[in-house]
């Protein structure tokens, strides 16, 4: 979703600043194949300078190996940043908080798994500058045709921090944006979540999965259609609502990282070459000419 509260650069952009951290005992029971989960746990890891990339993928691989060896029924999606500070995000989705609790209980009963995860955490921790966890709840009224993650490779994430006592203006702004997109760009889609734990004040994140970065170009090109549907009076009203309700907004791009993800079997079966990439065989050394 674009426009300034979600898109156009005319007023202000959409929000987010999602988080991620080494997945320890999080299972995506609602993995995104059928749409966004009701409860989204986001772990965020900020890597030290020069400690990301392959180095981080290697330490994260230890978590995946531990889960598989311990037969932990856990799945998560990992993403790494393309903009902003170097960081990795780990998304785990659940149908409820009770489902999250059940997963953690099940992990605790797996003999030896806890020790393996602790060992992986030590190695991973040496690469990290900081880490945190937040929990978000899906807002159906503020989402727009959220769809699923099938075929997605990138995600635009925007966060809005709402001014205290101005939640009503924010709700009106989102409603106005949805109505304009329905009229001018009916295929626009996004999923919005409100903060439950781990963040201060009232905040929302907007998630837009994309199959290619060409969709970013497409979204910018649709700004005019959105503004035409909104109209001058609508734009004036939206600007007023945003100015009254939004304290901070930030948008960033991330790309999915299969090497750091532990996807459900259905994802792997649908796209095995992507979620389980084949390792390239080392090239044979060419003997020197005699």
C-alpha positions as CSV (number, residue, x, y, z in Angstrom):
1,X,0.0,0.0,0.0
2,X,1.5,3.4,-0.8
3,X,0.5,7.0,-0.3
4,X,1.9,9.1,2.3
5,X,0.4,7.4,5.1
6,X,0.9,4.4,3.0
7,X,2.3,5.7,-0.2
8,X,2.7,8.8,-2.2
9,X,5.5,11.1,-1.4
10,X,3.1,14.0,-1.5
11,X,2.3,13.8,2.2
12,X,4.0,11.1,4.1
13,X,5.0,7.5,3.7
14,X,3.9,4.3,5.2
15,X,5.4,2.7,8.2
16,X,7.5,0.1,9.9
17,X,10.6,-0.9,11.5
18,X,10.1,-4.6,12.1
19,X,12.3,-6.8,14.1
20,X,13.9,-10.1,14.2
21,X,16.3,-12.2,16.2
22,X,17.6,-15.7,16.3
23,X,14.6,-17.9,16.3
24,X,14.7,-20.0,19.4
25,X,11.3,-21.5,20.1
26,X,8.9,-19.9,17.7
27,X,6.7,-21.9,15.3
28,X,4.7,-20.4,12.6
29,X,1.4,-22.2,13.0
30,X,-0.2,-19.7,10.7
31,X,2.6,-19.5,8.2
32,X,1.2,-17.1,5.6
33,X,0.2,-19.6,3.0
34,X,-3.4,-18.8,3.7
35,X,-2.9,-15.2,4.6
36,X,-1.3,-13.3,7.5
37,X,-1.5,-14.7,11.0
38,X,-3.6,-13.3,13.8
39,X,-0.6,-13.1,16.1
40,X,2.8,-12.1,14.7
41,X,6.0,-12.5,16.7
42,X,8.9,-10.6,15.3
43,X,12.4,-11.2,16.5
44,X,15.0,-8.7,15.3
45,X,18.8,-9.0,15.3
46,X,21.2,-6.1,14.5
47,X,24.5,-7.4,13.4
48,X,27.9,-5.8,14.2
49,X,29.7,-4.1,11.3
50,X,31.1,-6.8,9.0
51,X,29.3,-9.6,10.9
52,X,26.3,-10.0,8.6
53,X,26.0,-11.9,5.3
54,X,27.5,-15.4,5.2
55,X,28.8,-15.2,8.7
56,X,25.3,-14.6,10.1
57,X,23.8,-17.2,7.8
58,X,26.2,-19.8,9.2
59,X,25.3,-19.2,12.8
60,X,21.6,-19.1,12.0
61,X,22.1,-22.5,10.3
62,X,22.9,-23.9,13.7
63,X,19.4,-23.1,14.9
64,X,17.9,-24.8,11.9
65,X,20.1,-27.9,12.4
66,X,19.2,-28.1,16.1
67,X,15.5,-27.8,15.3
68,X,15.6,-30.6,12.7
69,X,17.8,-32.8,14.8
70,X,15.5,-32.3,17.8
71,X,12.4,-32.7,15.7
72,X,11.0,-29.4,16.8
73,X,7.8,-28.6,15.0
74,X,8.9,-25.0,14.4
75,X,8.8,-22.8,11.3
76,X,9.7,-19.2,10.6
77,X,10.5,-16.8,7.8
78,X,13.8,-14.9,7.9
79,X,14.5,-11.6,6.1
80,X,17.5,-9.4,5.8
81,X,17.6,-5.6,5.4
82,X,18.1,-3.9,2.1
83,X,17.7,-0.4,3.6
84,X,18.4,1.0,7.0
85,X,20.8,-0.6,9.6
86,X,22.0,-4.1,8.9
87,X,19.6,-6.5,10.6
88,X,17.7,-9.7,10.2
89,X,14.0,-10.2,11.0
90,X,12.4,-13.5,11.9
91,X,8.6,-13.8,11.5
92,X,6.6,-16.4,13.4
93,X,2.9,-16.5,13.0
94,X,0.2,-18.0,15.3
95,X,-3.5,-18.4,15.3
96,X,-3.6,-17.2,19.0
97,X,-1.4,-16.5,22.0
98,X,-2.4,-20.0,23.3
99,X,-1.0,-21.5,20.2
100,X,2.3,-19.7,20.8
101,X,2.3,-21.0,24.4
102,X,1.7,-24.6,23.2
103,X,4.7,-24.4,20.8
104,X,7.0,-23.2,23.6
105,X,5.8,-26.0,25.9
106,X,6.5,-28.6,23.2
107,X,10.0,-27.2,22.6
108,X,10.7,-27.4,26.3
109,X,9.9,-31.1,26.3
110,X,12.3,-32.0,23.6
111,X,15.3,-33.7,25.2
112,X,18.6,-32.0,24.3
113,X,17.0,-29.3,22.1
114,X,17.3,-26.6,24.7
115,X,21.0,-27.2,25.1
116,X,21.6,-27.2,21.4
117,X,19.7,-23.9,21.0
118,X,21.7,-22.4,23.9
119,X,24.9,-23.4,22.2
120,X,23.7,-21.8,18.9
121,X,22.8,-18.6,20.7
122,X,26.3,-18.2,22.1
123,X,27.9,-18.3,18.6
124,X,25.1,-16.1,17.1
125,X,25.4,-13.6,20.0
126,X,29.1,-12.9,19.1
127,X,27.9,-11.4,15.8
128,X,25.1,-9.2,17.3
129,X,25.1,-5.6,18.4
130,X,21.5,-6.0,19.8
131,X,18.4,-8.0,19.6
132,X,14.7,-7.7,20.6
133,X,11.3,-9.2,20.3
134,X,7.9,-7.7,19.7
135,X,4.4,-9.1,19.2
136,X,1.7,-7.7,16.9
137,X,-1.9,-8.5,16.2
138,X,-3.5,-8.4,12.8
139,X,-6.1,-5.6,12.2
140,X,-8.6,-6.8,9.7
141,X,-10.4,-3.5,9.5
142,X,-7.1,-1.7,8.6
143,X,-5.8,-4.4,6.2
144,X,-6.7,-4.4,2.5
145,X,-6.8,-7.7,0.5
146,X,-3.7,-9.0,2.4
147,X,-3.4,-12.2,0.3
148,X,-0.5,-14.6,1.1
149,X,3.3,-15.0,0.6
150,X,3.2,-17.5,-2.3
151,X,6.0,-16.5,-4.7
152,X,7.1,-13.5,-2.6
153,X,10.8,-12.6,-2.4
154,X,10.7,-9.1,-0.9
155,X,8.8,-7.2,1.7
156,X,8.2,-3.5,2.3
157,X,7.6,-2.8,5.9
158,X,6.4,0.5,7.3
159,X,5.8,1.5,10.9
160,X,3.6,4.3,12.3
161,X,4.0,5.6,15.8
162,X,0.7,7.3,16.8
163,X,0.5,10.4,18.9
164,X,-1.0,9.7,22.4
165,X,-4.8,10.3,22.4
166,X,-5.0,10.5,18.6
167,X,-6.0,7.0,17.7
168,X,-9.3,8.1,16.3
169,X,-7.8,10.4,13.7
170,X,-5.5,7.6,12.7
171,X,-8.4,5.2,12.2
172,X,-10.2,7.9,10.1
173,X,-7.0,8.3,7.9
174,X,-6.7,4.6,7.3
175,X,-10.4,4.4,6.3
176,X,-10.0,7.3,3.9
177,X,-6.9,5.7,2.3
178,X,-8.7,2.3,1.9
179,X,-11.7,3.9,0.3
180,X,-9.5,5.8,-2.2
181,X,-7.5,2.7,-3.1
182,X,-10.7,0.7,-3.6
183,X,-11.9,3.3,-6.0
184,X,-8.7,4.1,-7.9
185,X,-6.4,1.1,-7.4
186,X,-8.6,-1.8,-6.4
187,X,-5.9,-4.4,-6.6
188,X,-3.7,-2.6,-3.9
189,X,-3.1,-4.9,-0.9
190,X,-1.4,-4.8,2.5
191,X,-1.7,-6.3,5.9
192,X,-1.7,-4.1,9.0
193,X,-0.8,-5.1,12.5
194,X,-1.1,-3.2,15.8
195,X,1.4,-3.5,18.6
196,X,0.6,-5.8,21.6
197,X,4.0,-6.2,23.3
198,X,7.6,-5.0,23.0
199,X,7.0,-1.5,21.7
200,X,6.1,1.8,23.4
201,X,2.9,3.7,22.9
202,X,0.4,3.0,20.1
203,X,2.1,1.7,16.9
204,X,1.2,-0.1,13.7
205,X,3.1,-1.9,11.0
206,X,2.1,-2.3,7.4
207,X,3.5,-5.3,5.5
208,X,3.5,-5.5,1.7
209,X,5.1,-8.7,0.2
210,X,6.4,-8.4,-3.3
211,X,7.5,-10.9,-5.9
212,X,10.0,-8.5,-7.4
213,X,11.3,-5.0,-6.9
214,X,9.5,-4.0,-10.1
215,X,6.4,-3.9,-8.0
216,X,7.9,-0.8,-6.2
217,X,8.0,1.0,-9.6
218,X,4.5,-0.1,-10.3
219,X,3.2,1.2,-6.9
220,X,4.8,4.6,-7.5
221,X,3.2,4.8,-10.9
222,X,-0.2,4.2,-9.3
223,X,0.1,7.2,-7.0
224,X,-1.7,9.4,-9.5
225,X,-4.6,7.1,-9.7
226,X,-4.9,7.1,-5.9
227,X,-4.7,10.8,-5.7
228,X,-7.3,11.2,-8.5
229,X,-9.6,8.9,-6.5
230,X,-9.0,10.8,-3.3
231,X,-9.6,14.3,-4.8
232,X,-8.3,17.6,-3.6
233,X,-10.7,17.8,-0.6
234,X,-9.9,14.2,0.3
235,X,-6.2,14.9,0.2
236,X,-6.6,18.0,2.3
237,X,-8.5,16.0,4.9
238,X,-6.0,13.1,4.8
239,X,-3.1,15.5,5.3
240,X,-4.9,17.0,8.3
241,X,-5.6,13.6,9.9
242,X,-2.1,12.4,9.4
243,X,-0.6,15.6,10.8
244,X,-2.8,15.2,13.8
245,X,-2.2,11.5,14.5
246,X,1.2,10.3,13.2
247,X,4.2,11.0,15.4
248,X,6.8,9.0,13.4
249,X,6.9,6.9,10.2
250,X,9.6,4.8,8.7
251,X,9.6,2.5,5.6
252,X,12.3,-0.2,4.7
253,X,12.8,-2.9,2.2
254,X,13.8,-6.5,3.1
255,X,14.5,-9.6,1.0
256,X,13.6,-13.1,2.1
257,X,16.6,-15.3,3.1
258,X,16.0,-19.0,2.5
259,X,19.3,-20.0,4.2
260,X,18.1,-18.5,7.5
261,X,14.5,-19.6,7.2
262,X,12.8,-22.7,8.4
263,X,9.7,-22.8,6.1
264,X,6.8,-25.3,6.4
265,X,6.9,-28.4,4.2
266,X,4.2,-27.0,1.9
267,X,6.4,-24.0,0.9
268,X,9.4,-26.3,0.2
269,X,7.3,-28.7,-1.9
270,X,5.8,-25.7,-3.9
271,X,9.2,-24.1,-4.5
272,X,12.0,-26.5,-3.7
273,X,14.7,-24.7,-5.7
274,X,14.1,-21.5,-3.8
275,X,13.6,-22.8,-0.2
276,X,16.2,-25.6,-0.4
277,X,18.8,-24.2,-2.9
278,X,21.3,-26.7,-4.1
279,X,24.9,-26.2,-3.0
280,X,27.3,-25.7,-5.8
281,X,30.0,-28.3,-6.1
282,X,33.5,-26.9,-5.7
283,X,35.4,-26.5,-8.9
284,X,38.2,-29.0,-9.6
285,X,41.7,-27.5,-9.5
286,X,43.2,-27.2,-13.0
287,X,46.7,-28.7,-13.0
288,X,49.5,-26.3,-14.1
289,X,50.7,-26.6,-17.6
290,X,53.8,-28.8,-18.0
